[in-house]
Amino acid sequence: MGFFRFHRSVSLGKFLRLNISKTGPSVSVGRPGATINVRKDKIEATVGLPGTGLSYRERLSKGGCASVLVLSFFLTACAFFRSDDELTFQDDVSLLQRKADAQVLRNPVTGACLVATAAYQGRVMSSAFAADLPGNGWINRQLINSQKLQPHINAWGGEERLWLGPEGGPFAWFFKPGAAFDLAHWQTPPLLDTESFAVVEKSATHVVFRQDGILQNYAGSEFHLRLERKVTLITDDAELNAALHSVVPVYLKTVAYRTDNTLTNRGDTAWATHTGLPSLWLLGVMKPSPATRVVIPFKRGTIEELGRIVNDDYFGPVNSQRLKVGDGVIFFKGDGQLRGKIGLSARRATQVLGSWDPARELLTIIRFNKYEAPAGYVNSQWQQQAVPFAGDVINAYNDGPAIKGAKPLGPFYELESSSPALPLAPGQSFTYRQTTVHLTGARKSLDVVARNTLGAGLDEIEAALP
């Protein structure tokens, strides 16, 4: 003899559901892998591994040691199973307050915010449209929680950090004199990796970091220098529109900031090409998704006139499934699955690059100032170089295992820009400015901004690569 069953579940929020069945109503609190179910005559906790069919259920209403252990495990599981997109900007801030420091800037009108950290060289760790929403930057929570320093690099994350170029080549900062240009000998200088910067100025919408240091390059030349970094949350609509070369509709949510990055020669001798020159190098570490695409406009022209369009020699050629050169625009996958890097020379680069993540409905635009470059641009490729000052202005990096079977650093992807090589006299300084803008909201409005700034609409971006 058959029988009828009736069950209906209604979501009341991200972690709360109302369940209705013929045995009566109940409320479930939690998420797949860790839930508590409450009905009039009993309370039950269930923990398990989602997708495996394995779970354990314990009745809690009578109390006792087992109930306490199950409830403790339940609370731990709730935290464990939260994804990056369920952790909020405020979660990012709380982590940094516990493990490092958190310099928070907020727009009192819109609620837009960012957090920068002196412990990690004044980098912008993340930004958000509001404190209770997910942050836009990728943060290595596991590393920050453990505080266990790693060989070669401590990939703290952060959606904009300051490094110095070149990374590789005859004047590299990341290889000791005479070392082979390979992963085993690659080492991030402590000044750019583990040394804290000082906070020298702070307001509600800006913070200034500073640190002095001495660096030796691959050629053995020693540089006495000062790095200063001013991070400013943009609250002025005119500055925002100027950065985008587009009027932003008021119903789009935005968070934007600029950084002014100053390098000073504190030594007694001028920096010259024969001993090597530094550049200011900004790298933005962003959250990947399978559909994320990096978009880089370029200057049209023949190879004879402007050189090749894109340089993919860094870690080996990038295949056509991951890189496409369109009509004035380059498309590159930012999925965090396969290691690859591309670059654009000064003759091909404009002053803008960006990315579109349809899963998060997030459009990111980066605009930087281009300057006269009498000494050229440093070349960061990991090899001896015939022309060390013919490097790239723009780079994009997609993370993945460096060697077969290895773990990736992230996963993440990076948007990068560089200043010219800097032949500074003693006491002379140079400041490099970059602006980062994140936008979300109505697709039609985002499409207009993408077309005006990147030269491609959202449909074209999404269709460019498989």
N, C-alpha and C positions, 0 to 999 in steps of 0.2 A: 504494500500500500504506500503510495507516495504522500508527500507533504509539501507545503509551501514554506519558503523562507523569505524573510524580508529584512533588508539591511540598507541603510542609507547613511552616508558620511558627508558632512558639510564642513568646509574649511572656515575657521574663525580667525585665521592668522597663520603666520609662517610655521608655528610650532603647536597650534591648538586646533582640534577638530571635535565637532559634535557628532556622535554616532547614535543612530536611531534604529532599533530592531524590535522584534515582537517580544523580547524579554525586557524591554525598557530602554531609556536613554542612558548614555554614558559620555564621558569626556576623555579624550586622549591628548596627552601633552608629550611632545618630543618630536622625533623625526625617525625615518627608517634606520634601524639599528639600535634605537634606544627610545622606548616609550613607556609612559605610565598611563594606565587606564583606570578611571574612577567611575564607579556606579554606586548606587545607594547602599548596597550591602557588602561591597568589597573594593579593595584597591590592589591592582596587580602591576608589577613592573616586568617589562620584557626587554631583553638585550640580545643582540645577535649580529651576524654578518650579512648585510644586505646582499641579495642575489644568490646566496648559497643555500637557503632553506634551513640553516642552522640557527637556533635561537634557544633562549632559556627564559622561562616564566616563573616568577615568584610572587606569592600573595603577601602583601605587606601589612594588611590591616591588623594582624595580631602582634606585630612588632617582632622583637628578638634580634639576635646577632646576625642571622642570615639576611633578614630584611635590611638591616643597616648596611651590610656589605653590598647587597644588590643595589640599594639606592645610591651608594657611593659610586659603584661602577656605572650606574645609569648616568649620573651627573658627568662623570669623566667621559663616557661615550658620547654624550651630547656635544661636548666641546671638541672631541676628536673628529667627529663626522662633519663638523662645519667646514664648508668649502671657503676658498678665498673670497668668493662673491657674497658669502653670508657674513663674513667678518667686516666690520664697519671701520670707517676712519678712526672713530674713537677707540676701537680695539687696537688699531695701529699705534695710536698715541699712548695708550695704557702700556703696551709692550715696551715702547721706547722709554717711557718714564721709569719702568722697572729695571731695564737692562742698560740704558745709556742716558740720554736726555732728550727732551722733546721741546723744541722751540716752535710753538703753535702761532700761526697768523690767521686772523679771521676777518671776513667782510661782515660788518654788523648789519648791513642791509639785506644782503642776499643769503648769508649763511655759508658762502664758499670759504674753504679753509685749506691750509697746507701745514705740514709739519716738517721741519728741518732739524738736523742733528749735528751738534758740535763734535760728538764722539766719532762720527764718521765723516770728518773733513768738511762739515758744513753742507752736506748733500741734502737736497729735498727728497725726503723719503717717500712722501705720498701727498696727494691733494684730493679734494672731494667737493662735490656740489653742496654737501651738508654733512655735518659730523656723524649723523646716524645712517649715512649711505656708505657703500664700499669705497675704499680709496682707489685711485687710478694707477698708482705705481706698484711694481712688484717688490715685495719685501721678503727676505729670506728669514722667516720666523724661526725655523729650526736652528739656524746658525746663531741668530741673535739670542735665542733662549739658552743655547748651550754655552755660548761665549768661548767655545773651543777654537782657537786660532788654527787656520788651515795652511798647508804649504801653497806656495805660488800666489794665491789671492784669497782674500776673505770676501766672498760675494755677498755683501750685506744687502744688496739691492738698492732701491731708491730711484725715483724717476728723473733725477738729474744730479749727476756727480761731476766733480772737476778732476781731471787728470792732466798730465803734461805729455805732449808728443815730442819725439817719435817713440813708438813702442818698440820697434825693431830697427835694424839697419846699423850703419857705422856709428851713429850718434844716439843709439837707443838708451832709454832710461830703464828698461825692463830686463836687460841682460848685462851681466858683468863683463868687463873687458876680456876678450878671448873666448867667451862662452859660445857654445853652439846655439844656433837659432832654432831651438826645439822646445817642446812643452816641458821637458825635464829641467831645462835651465832658465825658463821664464820665471821672473819674480817681480811682483808689484812692489815698488819702493814703499817703505813704511810711511813716509810722508803722505802718500796717496791711498793708504790702506788701513793702517792701524793707529796712527798718531791722531790725537784729538786737536781740533782747532779751538781757539779762544773766542768766546762771544764778546765783542767789543762795543756793540750797540744794539739796542732792541726797542721796538715800538709795537703797536698793535698790528701794523701791516708791513713791517720790515725788520730784518735782522742782519747783522754784519758779523762775519767770521774772519779770523786772521791766524796765520801761522808762518813762522820763519823756518827755513831749513837749508841744508847743504846736500846737494845731489852730485853724484859722479856718473858720467855717461859711458857708453861702450868704448869711446876713444880715450877714456881716462881723464877727461876734462872735468874740473870741479866748478860747481855753480852755487854761489851764495844768493839766496833768493827769499822773497816774501810773497805769499799768496794771500789775497784778500777777496772775500766773496760776499756781496750784498744780495740778499734775496728779498724781493718786494712783491707782495700780493697786489695785483692790479684791481683797483676799485673804480677806475675812471673809464666810462664807456668810450670816450674818444680815443684813448690809448688802445683799448681792446679792438676797436674797429680799425685803427691804423695798423695794428699788428696783423690783422687778417686781410687787410685791403678789401674789406667787405663790411657792410652794416649788419650787425647781428640782431635778428629779431628778438624782441623783448621776451617772447615766450620760450626761447631756448635757454636751458640752464647752462651756465658757463663757470669755469674756474680757471683763472689765468695768473701767471706770475712772470716776472723777468728777473734775470740774474746779471749782475755786473761783476765780472771776474777779472781781477787785477793782478798782474805779475810785475814784480819790482826786482831789478838787479841790485843786490845789497853788497856786491863784491867791489874789488878795486880795479878790475879790468873789464873792458867792453866784451860783449859776447859776439863772436864772429863765426862765419860759415866754416872756417877751417878747423875750429874746435867743436863745432856743433851748435845748433840753436834750438831753443825750446819753442813749443806752441801751447796755447791754452786749448784744451780738448774737453768738450762737454758730451756726456753720455747719459741718455735717458733709458732706464730699465723699465719696461712695460709688461703688463700681464698679457700672455698670448691666448689665442683661441684658434681652433682649426680654420676659421674663416677670416682671421685677421690679415689684412694686407697693408704693407708699407707702400706709400705713394710718394714718388719724388719727381717733380717737374725738372726738365733739363732744357738747355739752350739748343735750338735746332741749328744745324749746320753740317757741312761735309766733314769727313774724317781728316781730310787734308787741311781744312781750315781750323777745326776745333779739337781734333784728336778723337779717339774712340769714345763712345757714349758712356759705357759703364765698365768699371774695373772689377772683375771677380777673381783676381789672382790670389787673394789672401789665403784662403784655405782650400783652394781647388775650384775649378769651374762650377758654377751653379747651373743646374739643368733647366730646360725650358718649362718643366712642370712647376718650377718655383720662381722663375724670373722671366719677365716679359718686358721688352722695350716697345712701348706704344708710340703714338703720335705726340711727341713732346713730353711724355710721361713714362716713368719706369714703375713697374709693379713687382713687388717682392713679398714672398710669404713670411708672415710673422707668427708662425704657429708653434715655435719653440720645440720642434721635433727633429730638425736636421741642421747641423752646424754649417753656417755659411755667412759670408760677408761680401758686401759690394761697396764701391766708392765712386764718387764723381769728382773730376778735377775742377780746378778754378775756372777753366774755360767752358765747362759744361754746366756747372752748378748755378742755380739761381740763389735765392736767399730763404728758401722754404722747403720743408719736407713734412710728412705727416703719416697718419695711419687711420684706417677705418676698421672697427670691430663691430660687425653686425650683431653678434651675439649679445654684446653689452650696449648696443646702439650708441657707441662712443666714437666720436671724431676727435682726433688729436692733431693739432697744427703746431709746428715749431718754426719760428722765424728768427734768423740771426743776422747780425750786421756783417757786411763784407767790407774789407778795408784794403787799402793799397798794400801790395805784397812785393816789395822790391827784392826780398830774399827768397820769395816763393813760399811753398808749403812743404812741411816735413813729410817724409815718406815713412810710414810705420810698418811696412811689410817686413816679415821675419826672414831677411836675407841680406847678404852684401849687395850694395846698390851702386850702380854707375851714376845715377842722378838722385842724390838724397834729398833734394829740395824741389821735387816735382811730384809731391804727394797729393792726396785728395782733401777736399774741403768738407764733403758730406760723406758719411758712412751709414750703413744699416747692417746690423748683425742679427742673425737668428741663432739662438742657442740650440745645442744638441751635444751628444757625446763627442769628445775630442778624439777619442780612439774607440775602436769597436769593443763593445762590452763595458765601456766606462759609463759613469753616471754624468748627466749634464750638470752644469753649474746651477741651472734654474729648475724648470724651463722658463725662458723669457725671450723677449726680443729687444733690440736697442735702436734708438734713433740718435745719431751723433753728428756734431759739427765741430770744426776746428778753426782757430785763428791762423793768420799767416805765421811763418817762422819769425822770431822776434830778436833782432840784433840790438839789444838794449845796452846803452852806455851805463857806467856806474851811477846809481841813483835814479835812473830813468824807469818809468812805469808804462804799462800798456793795459788798457781795459777792453775786454771783449764782452759784448752784450748779446743775450739770447732771451727770447720770449716763448713760453709754452702756454698753449690754450687747449683746454678740453671742453667739448660741447656735447650735449645730448638733448633730445626732444623730438619734435615733429620731423619725420623723414624728409618732407619737402623742403623744410627750412635748412636742414643739415646738407641736403643736396646742393642748395644754392651756395652755401659757404664752401663746400668742397670744390665746386666748379670755379668759384672766384679765386680761391687760394691755391688749389692743387692742380687745376686744369682738367679735372675729370669728375664726373658725377658718380653717385653711389652705385647706380646700376652698372656703369662701365667698370668701376673698381671691382665689384663682386664677380663680374663675368670674365675678368682678364685672365684669371688662372683657375685651373681645375681644383 
